[in-house]
Amino acid sequence: MMETITFSPAQVHVLNLMSHIKSDSGLEQLREQLAAFYAKMVDDEMDALWENGEFDEKRMKELRGSHFRTPYK
């Protein structure tokens, strides 16, 4: 049996926008915009963590040089 996939409204919107991209440069521009969007979200979240004291200079120094990637063999 084939599983039905349900898209969120945001996914449907992005798919509709992507249907208008007709060139590689248009695709690259979309990638850049999405990267900027997510970078801003991360910056905003980090600002909020810093402001409410959940993240600070001490914690940042503790994490410096840490590696959290899953080790693959």
Biopython code that builds the backbone (N, CA, C, O; Angstrom):
import numpy as np
from Bio.PDB.StructureBuilder import StructureBuilder

atoms = [
    (1, "MET", "N", (0.851, -1.182, 0.000)),
    (1, "MET", "CA", (0.000, 0.000, 0.000)),
    (1, "MET", "C", (0.895, 1.244, 0.000)),
    (1, "MET", "O", (1.888, 1.300, 0.725)),
    (2, "MET", "N", (0.546, 2.214, -0.796)),
    (2, "MET", "CA", (1.313, 3.452, -0.880)),
    (2, "MET", "C", (0.856, 4.413, 0.212)),
    (2, "MET", "O", (-0.340, 4.607, 0.434)),
    (3, "GLU", "N", (1.829, 5.005, 0.883)),
    (3, "GLU", "CA", (1.533, 5.956, 1.954)),
    (3, "GLU", "C", (1.183, 7.316, 1.361)),
    (3, "GLU", "O", (1.840, 7.775, 0.427)),
    (4, "THR", "N", (0.158, 7.956, 1.898)),
    (4, "THR", "CA", (-0.245, 9.287, 1.458)),
    (4, "THR", "C", (0.596, 10.333, 2.175)),
    (4, "THR", "O", (0.768, 10.280, 3.393)),
    (5, "ILE", "N", (1.112, 11.276, 1.412)),
    (5, "ILE", "CA", (1.906, 12.359, 1.990)),
    (5, "ILE", "C", (1.034, 13.599, 2.051)),
    (5, "ILE", "O", (0.420, 13.993, 1.059)),
    (6, "THR", "N", (0.987, 14.210, 3.231)),
    (6, "THR", "CA", (0.233, 15.444, 3.413)),
    (6, "THR", "C", (1.220, 16.591, 3.606)),
    (6, "THR", "O", (2.067, 16.552, 4.498)),
    (7, "PHE", "N", (1.101, 17.603, 2.765)),
    (7, "PHE", "CA", (1.976, 18.763, 2.862)),
    (7, "PHE", "C", (1.344, 19.828, 3.741)),
    (7, "PHE", "O", (0.126, 20.003, 3.765)),
    (8, "SER", "N", (2.204, 20.535, 4.461)),
    (8, "SER", "CA", (1.735, 21.658, 5.261)),
    (8, "SER", "C", (1.449, 22.830, 4.325)),
    (8, "SER", "O", (1.914, 22.839, 3.186)),
    (9, "PRO", "N", (0.686, 23.820, 4.796)),
    (9, "PRO", "CA", (0.440, 24.993, 3.948)),
    (9, "PRO", "C", (1.737, 25.669, 3.486)),
    (9, "PRO", "O", (1.810, 26.152, 2.356)),
    (10, "ALA", "N", (2.746, 25.707, 4.337)),
    (10, "ALA", "CA", (4.025, 26.324, 3.955)),
    (10, "ALA", "C", (4.690, 25.525, 2.831)),
    (10, "ALA", "O", (5.226, 26.109, 1.889)),
    (11, "GLN", "N", (4.657, 24.212, 2.926)),
    (11, "GLN", "CA", (5.250, 23.374, 1.883)),
    (11, "GLN", "C", (4.529, 23.570, 0.549)),
    (11, "GLN", "O", (5.169, 23.666, -0.498)),
    (12, "VAL", "N", (3.222, 23.626, 0.590)),
    (12, "VAL", "CA", (2.443, 23.839, -0.633)),
    (12, "VAL", "C", (2.792, 25.189, -1.240)),
    (12, "VAL", "O", (2.943, 25.307, -2.456)),
    (13, "HIS", "N", (2.919, 26.197, -0.404)),
    (13, "HIS", "CA", (3.253, 27.537, -0.892)),
    (13, "HIS", "C", (4.622, 27.545, -1.573)),
    (13, "HIS", "O", (4.769, 28.105, -2.660)),
    (14, "VAL", "N", (5.620, 26.930, -0.944)),
    (14, "VAL", "CA", (6.956, 26.886, -1.530)),
    (14, "VAL", "C", (6.941, 26.085, -2.832)),
    (14, "VAL", "O", (7.588, 26.482, -3.800)),
    (15, "LEU", "N", (6.229, 24.989, -2.872)),
    (15, "LEU", "CA", (6.134, 24.212, -4.116)),
    (15, "LEU", "C", (5.500, 25.034, -5.226)),
    (15, "LEU", "O", (5.950, 24.981, -6.370)),
    (16, "ASN", "N", (4.464, 25.790, -4.904)),
    (16, "ASN", "CA", (3.833, 26.651, -5.904)),
    (16, "ASN", "C", (4.803, 27.720, -6.394)),
    (16, "ASN", "O", (4.854, 28.011, -7.589)),
    (17, "LEU", "N", (5.565, 28.301, -5.489)),
    (17, "LEU", "CA", (6.564, 29.299, -5.888)),
    (17, "LEU", "C", (7.632, 28.679, -6.784)),
    (17, "LEU", "O", (8.056, 29.286, -7.767)),
    (18, "MET", "N", (8.055, 27.489, -6.445)),
    (18, "MET", "CA", (9.103, 26.826, -7.204)),
    (18, "MET", "C", (8.659, 26.508, -8.622)),
    (18, "MET", "O", (9.501, 26.400, -9.514)),
    (19, "SER", "N", (7.382, 26.359, -8.853)),
    (19, "SER", "CA", (6.905, 26.043, -10.195)),
    (19, "SER", "C", (7.157, 27.197, -11.169)),
    (19, "SER", "O", (7.106, 27.006, -12.384)),
    (20, "HIS", "N", (7.429, 28.385, -10.640)),
    (20, "HIS", "CA", (7.684, 29.552, -11.484)),
    (20, "HIS", "C", (9.170, 29.739, -11.794)),
    (20, "HIS", "O", (9.523, 30.597, -12.603)),
    (21, "ILE", "N", (10.035, 28.958, -11.172)),
    (21, "ILE", "CA", (11.469, 29.074, -11.404)),
    (21, "ILE", "C", (11.798, 28.361, -12.711)),
    (21, "ILE", "O", (11.529, 27.171, -12.872)),
    (22, "LYS", "N", (12.377, 29.100, -13.625)),
    (22, "LYS", "CA", (12.643, 28.553, -14.960)),
    (22, "LYS", "C", (14.131, 28.473, -15.292)),
    (22, "LYS", "O", (14.495, 28.037, -16.384)),
    (23, "SER", "N", (14.994, 28.887, -14.363)),
    (23, "SER", "CA", (16.425, 28.889, -14.673)),
    (23, "SER", "C", (17.233, 28.462, -13.450)),
    (23, "SER", "O", (16.745, 28.468, -12.320)),
    (24, "ASP", "N", (18.473, 28.097, -13.713)),
    (24, "ASP", "CA", (19.380, 27.748, -12.616)),
    (24, "ASP", "C", (19.643, 28.954, -11.726)),
    (24, "ASP", "O", (19.782, 28.815, -10.511)),
    (25, "SER", "N", (19.712, 30.144, -12.332)),
    (25, "SER", "CA", (19.966, 31.336, -11.528)),
    (25, "SER", "C", (18.773, 31.629, -10.614)),
    (25, "SER", "O", (18.953, 32.085, -9.484)),
    (26, "GLY", "N", (17.573, 31.371, -11.092)),
    (26, "GLY", "CA", (16.388, 31.548, -10.251)),
    (26, "GLY", "C", (16.399, 30.590, -9.076)),
    (26, "GLY", "O", (16.043, 30.959, -7.957)),
    (27, "LEU", "N", (16.814, 29.348, -9.338)),
    (27, "LEU", "CA", (16.917, 28.360, -8.262)),
    (27, "LEU", "C", (17.965, 28.785, -7.248)),
    (27, "LEU", "O", (17.752, 28.652, -6.043)),
    (28, "GLU", "N", (19.094, 29.294, -7.722)),
    (28, "GLU", "CA", (20.141, 29.753, -6.806)),
    (28, "GLU", "C", (19.660, 30.925, -5.963)),
    (28, "GLU", "O", (19.975, 31.005, -4.776)),
    (29, "GLN", "N", (18.902, 31.831, -6.562)),
    (29, "GLN", "CA", (18.357, 32.958, -5.805)),
    (29, "GLN", "C", (17.408, 32.468, -4.719)),
    (29, "GLN", "O", (17.413, 32.994, -3.606)),
    (30, "LEU", "N", (16.595, 31.464, -5.034)),
    (30, "LEU", "CA", (15.684, 30.899, -4.032)),
    (30, "LEU", "C", (16.478, 30.263, -2.901)),
    (30, "LEU", "O", (16.147, 30.449, -1.730)),
    (31, "ARG", "N", (17.515, 29.519, -3.237)),
    (31, "ARG", "CA", (18.365, 28.896, -2.209)),
    (31, "ARG", "C", (18.962, 29.955, -1.281)),
    (31, "ARG", "O", (18.979, 29.793, -0.061)),
    (32, "GLU", "N", (19.449, 31.038, -1.882)),
    (32, "GLU", "CA", (20.043, 32.112, -1.086)),
    (32, "GLU", "C", (19.010, 32.748, -0.162)),
    (32, "GLU", "O", (19.310, 33.044, 0.994)),
    (33, "GLN", "N", (17.810, 32.955, -0.660)),
    (33, "GLN", "CA", (16.757, 33.554, 0.157)),
    (33, "GLN", "C", (16.353, 32.628, 1.305)),
    (33, "GLN", "O", (16.141, 33.081, 2.430)),
    (34, "LEU", "N", (16.246, 31.330, 1.015)),
    (34, "LEU", "CA", (15.909, 30.375, 2.074)),
    (34, "LEU", "C", (17.019, 30.303, 3.118)),
    (34, "LEU", "O", (16.740, 30.226, 4.314)),
    (35, "ALA", "N", (18.270, 30.326, 2.675)),
    (35, "ALA", "CA", (19.395, 30.315, 3.620)),
    (35, "ALA", "C", (19.372, 31.559, 4.488)),
    (35, "ALA", "O", (19.602, 31.474, 5.694)),
    (36, "ALA", "N", (19.099, 32.712, 3.894)),
    (36, "ALA", "CA", (19.025, 33.961, 4.662)),
    (36, "ALA", "C", (17.874, 33.923, 5.660)),
    (36, "ALA", "O", (18.007, 34.398, 6.787)),
    (37, "PHE", "N", (16.741, 33.354, 5.241)),
    (37, "PHE", "CA", (15.578, 33.227, 6.113)),
    (37, "PHE", "C", (15.921, 32.393, 7.349)),
    (37, "PHE", "O", (15.626, 32.794, 8.474)),
    (38, "TYR", "N", (16.547, 31.228, 7.134)),
    (38, "TYR", "CA", (16.885, 30.364, 8.264)),
    (38, "TYR", "C", (18.002, 30.950, 9.119)),
    (38, "TYR", "O", (18.002, 30.776, 10.338)),
    (39, "ALA", "N", (18.946, 31.635, 8.502)),
    (39, "ALA", "CA", (20.005, 32.276, 9.278)),
    (39, "ALA", "C", (19.424, 33.345, 10.200)),
    (39, "ALA", "O", (19.855, 33.482, 11.345)),
    (40, "LYS", "N", (18.447, 34.102, 9.701)),
    (40, "LYS", "CA", (17.795, 35.118, 10.529)),
    (40, "LYS", "C", (17.039, 34.468, 11.685)),
    (40, "LYS", "O", (17.052, 34.981, 12.804)),
    (41, "MET", "N", (16.379, 33.336, 11.416)),
    (41, "MET", "CA", (15.668, 32.634, 12.488)),
    (41, "MET", "C", (16.635, 32.193, 13.582)),
    (41, "MET", "O", (16.339, 32.327, 14.769)),
    (42, "VAL", "N", (17.782, 31.672, 13.182)),
    (42, "VAL", "CA", (18.786, 31.235, 14.159)),
    (42, "VAL", "C", (19.314, 32.429, 14.942)),
    (42, "VAL", "O", (19.436, 32.369, 16.165)),
    (43, "ASP", "N", (19.625, 33.510, 14.242)),
    (43, "ASP", "CA", (20.103, 34.721, 14.925)),
    (43, "ASP", "C", (19.078, 35.231, 15.932)),
    (43, "ASP", "O", (19.433, 35.579, 17.058)),
    (44, "ASP", "N", (17.824, 35.278, 15.536)),
    (44, "ASP", "CA", (16.769, 35.747, 16.431)),
    (44, "ASP", "C", (16.636, 34.853, 17.657)),
    (44, "ASP", "O", (16.454, 35.341, 18.772)),
    (45, "GLU", "N", (16.726, 33.544, 17.448)),
    (45, "GLU", "CA", (16.623, 32.614, 18.575)),
    (45, "GLU", "C", (17.818, 32.753, 19.509)),
    (45, "GLU", "O", (17.662, 32.721, 20.730)),
    (46, "MET", "N", (19.010, 32.907, 18.941)),
    (46, "MET", "CA", (20.198, 33.094, 19.780)),
    (46, "MET", "C", (20.106, 34.398, 20.560)),
    (46, "MET", "O", (20.481, 34.445, 21.731)),
    (47, "ASP", "N", (19.614, 35.452, 19.926)),
    (47, "ASP", "CA", (19.418, 36.717, 20.635)),
    (47, "ASP", "C", (18.469, 36.542, 21.815)),
    (47, "ASP", "O", (18.709, 37.075, 22.898)),
    (48, "ALA", "N", (17.389, 35.790, 21.599)),
    (48, "ALA", "CA", (16.417, 35.564, 22.669)),
    (48, "ALA", "C", (17.044, 34.753, 23.802)),
    (48, "ALA", "O", (16.824, 35.059, 24.974)),
    (49, "LEU", "N", (17.822, 33.725, 23.466)),
    (49, "LEU", "CA", (18.489, 32.922, 24.499)),
    (49, "LEU", "C", (19.482, 33.762, 25.291)),
    (49, "LEU", "O", (19.603, 33.610, 26.507)),
    (50, "TRP", "N", (20.186, 34.643, 24.603)),
    (50, "TRP", "CA", (21.166, 35.516, 25.259)),
    (50, "TRP", "C", (20.461, 36.494, 26.193)),
    (50, "TRP", "O", (20.894, 36.709, 27.325)),
    (51, "GLU", "N", (19.368, 37.084, 25.704)),
    (51, "GLU", "CA", (18.636, 38.075, 26.499)),
    (51, "GLU", "C", (18.012, 37.472, 27.755)),
    (51, "GLU", "O", (17.968, 38.124, 28.798)),
    (52, "ASN", "N", (17.526, 36.221, 27.663)),
    (52, "ASN", "CA", (16.890, 35.645, 28.852)),
    (52, "ASN", "C", (17.875, 34.865, 29.727)),
    (52, "ASN", "O", (17.473, 34.252, 30.716)),
    (53, "GLY", "N", (19.165, 34.885, 29.367)),
    (53, "GLY", "CA", (20.194, 34.298, 30.214)),
    (53, "GLY", "C", (20.427, 32.812, 30.012)),
    (53, "GLY", "O", (21.237, 32.227, 30.731)),
    (54, "GLU", "N", (19.749, 32.179, 29.060)),
    (54, "GLU", "CA", (19.958, 30.748, 28.832)),
    (54, "GLU", "C", (21.277, 30.481, 28.109)),
    (54, "GLU", "O", (21.798, 29.367, 28.151)),
    (55, "PHE", "N", (21.810, 31.499, 27.452)),
    (55, "PHE", "CA", (23.084, 31.381, 26.756)),
    (55, "PHE", "C", (23.895, 32.627, 27.067)),
    (55, "PHE", "O", (23.381, 33.744, 27.011)),
    (56, "ASP", "N", (25.167, 32.429, 27.395)),
    (56, "ASP", "CA", (26.001, 33.572, 27.734)),
    (56, "ASP", "C", (27.445, 33.300, 27.326)),
    (56, "ASP", "O", (27.757, 32.261, 26.743)),
    (57, "GLU", "N", (28.306, 34.243, 27.640)),
    (57, "GLU", "CA", (29.723, 34.141, 27.265)),
    (57, "GLU", "C", (30.356, 32.871, 27.835)),
    (57, "GLU", "O", (31.127, 32.199, 27.150)),
    (58, "LYS", "N", (30.033, 32.545, 29.076)),
    (58, "LYS", "CA", (30.597, 31.355, 29.719)),
    (58, "LYS", "C", (30.198, 30.095, 28.966)),
    (58, "LYS", "O", (31.043, 29.246, 28.683)),
    (59, "ARG", "N", (28.925, 29.970, 28.643)),
    (59, "ARG", "CA", (28.433, 28.784, 27.920)),
    (59, "ARG", "C", (29.041, 28.715, 26.517)),
    (59, "ARG", "O", (29.353, 27.631, 26.023)),
    (60, "MET", "N", (29.204, 29.865, 25.886)),
    (60, "MET", "CA", (29.794, 29.903, 24.559)),
    (60, "MET", "C", (31.233, 29.385, 24.599)),
    (60, "MET", "O", (31.651, 28.639, 23.713)),
    (61, "LYS", "N", (31.986, 29.779, 25.622)),
    (61, "LYS", "CA", (33.360, 29.304, 25.761)),
    (61, "LYS", "C", (33.394, 27.803, 26.042)),
    (61, "LYS", "O", (34.288, 27.104, 25.565)),
    (62, "GLU", "N", (32.423, 27.304, 26.816)),
    (62, "GLU", "CA", (32.358, 25.872, 27.099)),
    (62, "GLU", "C", (32.141, 25.064, 25.820)),
    (62, "GLU", "O", (32.681, 23.967, 25.675)),
    (63, "LEU", "N", (31.353, 25.604, 24.899)),
    (63, "LEU", "CA", (31.024, 24.882, 23.672)),
    (63, "LEU", "C", (32.073, 25.030, 22.578)),
    (63, "LEU", "O", (32.073, 24.265, 21.614)),
    (64, "ARG", "N", (32.950, 25.989, 22.714)),
    (64, "ARG", "CA", (33.967, 26.244, 21.689)),
    (64, "ARG", "C", (34.805, 24.981, 21.476)),
    (64, "ARG", "O", (35.323, 24.396, 22.427)),
    (65, "GLY", "N", (34.923, 24.586, 20.242)),
    (65, "GLY", "CA", (35.726, 23.416, 19.901)),
    (65, "GLY", "C", (35.003, 22.090, 20.054)),
    (65, "GLY", "O", (35.586, 21.038, 19.792)),
    (66, "SER", "N", (33.742, 22.119, 20.473)),
    (66, "SER", "CA", (32.979, 20.877, 20.627)),
    (66, "SER", "C", (32.561, 20.342, 19.264)),
    (66, "SER", "O", (32.372, 21.097, 18.310)),
    (67, "HIS", "N", (32.423, 19.033, 19.196)),
    (67, "HIS", "CA", (31.965, 18.375, 17.969)),
    (67, "HIS", "C", (30.755, 17.522, 18.318)),
    (67, "HIS", "O", (30.843, 16.620, 19.151)),
    (68, "PHE", "N", (29.624, 17.809, 17.681)),
    (68, "PHE", "CA", (28.391, 17.119, 18.003)),
    (68, "PHE", "C", (27.867, 16.258, 16.855)),
    (68, "PHE", "O", (26.740, 15.766, 16.914)),
    (69, "ARG", "N", (28.661, 16.077, 15.833)),
    (69, "ARG", "CA", (28.221, 15.268, 14.703)),
    (69, "ARG", "C", (28.194, 13.800, 15.101)),
    (69, "ARG", "O", (28.950, 13.347, 15.961)),
    (70, "THR", "N", (27.307, 13.086, 14.453)),
    (70, "THR", "CA", (27.220, 11.652, 14.676)),
    (70, "THR", "C", (28.449, 10.991, 14.057)),
    (70, "THR", "O", (28.735, 11.201, 12.878)),
    (71, "PRO", "N", (29.176, 10.197, 14.837)),
    (71, "PRO", "CA", (30.340, 9.525, 14.244)),
    (71, "PRO", "C", (29.892, 8.408, 13.299)),
    (71, "PRO", "O", (29.087, 7.552, 13.665)),
    (72, "TYR", "N", (30.417, 8.435, 12.108)),
    (72, "TYR", "CA", (30.112, 7.390, 11.131)),
    (72, "TYR", "C", (31.371, 6.558, 10.915)),
    (72, "TYR", "O", (32.483, 7.084, 10.859)),
    (73, "LYS", "N", (31.171, 5.257, 10.796)),
    (73, "LYS", "CA", (32.319, 4.353, 10.629)),
    (73, "LYS", "C", (32.421, 3.879, 9.219)),
    (73, "LYS", "O", (33.326, 3.112, 8.890)),
]
sb = StructureBuilder()
sb.init_structure("model")
sb.init_model(0)
sb.init_chain("A")
sb.init_seg("    ")
for serial, (resi, resn, name, xyz) in enumerate(atoms, 1):
    if name == "N":
        sb.init_residue(resn, " ", resi, " ")
    sb.init_atom(name, np.array(xyz, "f"), 0.0, 1.0, " ", f" {name:<3s}", serial, name[0])
structure = sb.get_structure()
